Amino acid sequence: MSTPSTDPERLTAEIKQTRADLGATVEALAAKTDVKARAKQAATDATDRGREQLSAATTKVAEAAGTAATKVAEAAGTAREKLAGRSEDVKAAVAPMQRRARTLRVRAAEDPRVRRAVAPAAVAATALLGALIVWVVRRRA
């Protein structure tokens, strides 16, 4: 406290201030001893932090999804451009095999002995066609 004063109004003001300070101190001490209220406040604070973190994570995920969608769209466009001219190359490469397959079918229809050889020939032609397609695509890449 300060030096004693004889002025009654000043003493009354000091007493009011001291009571107010003492009241605030008592309230602070009471708040510290109220475990239930402190636990409730801690839970509220944790919930608020969790909501903020969830909101931030949601925003990040939305941004990442938008970026990924853009990249996928760009990659699809690039792939589409690269593959645009290849279909004609594949058709040109397959045409002789198709003619050969037609010839084998005609022979099989005319000669019963050839009919047994059609299945292995068709398998061989299909395998050859698949290998050719893979070869053309890899050569272009």
SULBELMO-V771936 format. One record per backbone hydrogen bond with DSSP energy under -1.0 kcal/mol. CO is the residue of the C=O (numbers start at 1). NH is the residue of the N-H. If there is no record, write none. Layout:
CO/NH, CO/NH
This chain:
7/11, 8/12, 9/13, 10/14, 11/15, 12/16, 13/17, 14/18, 15/19, 16/20, 17/21, 18/22, 19/23, 20/24, 21/25, 22/26, 23/27, 24/28, 25/29, 26/30, 27/31, 28/32, 29/33, 33/35, 34/38, 35/39, 36/40, 37/41, 38/42, 39/43, 40/44, 41/45, 42/46, 43/47, 44/48, 45/49, 46/50, 47/51, 48/52, 49/53, 50/54, 51/55, 52/56, 53/57, 54/58, 55/59, 56/60, 57/61, 58/62, 59/63, 60/64, 61/65, 62/66, 63/67, 64/68, 65/69, 66/70, 67/71, 68/72, 69/73, 70/74, 71/75, 72/76, 73/77, 74/78, 75/79, 76/80, 77/81, 78/82, 79/83, 86/90, 87/91, 88/92, 89/93, 90/94, 91/95, 94/98, 95/99, 96/100, 97/101, 98/102, 99/103, 100/104, 101/105, 102/106, 103/107, 104/108, 105/109, 106/110, 107/111, 114/117, 117/121, 118/122, 119/123, 120/124, 121/125, 122/126, 123/127, 124/128, 125/129, 126/130, 127/131, 128/132, 129/133, 130/134, 131/135, 132/136, 133/137, 134/138, 135/139, 136/140, 137/141
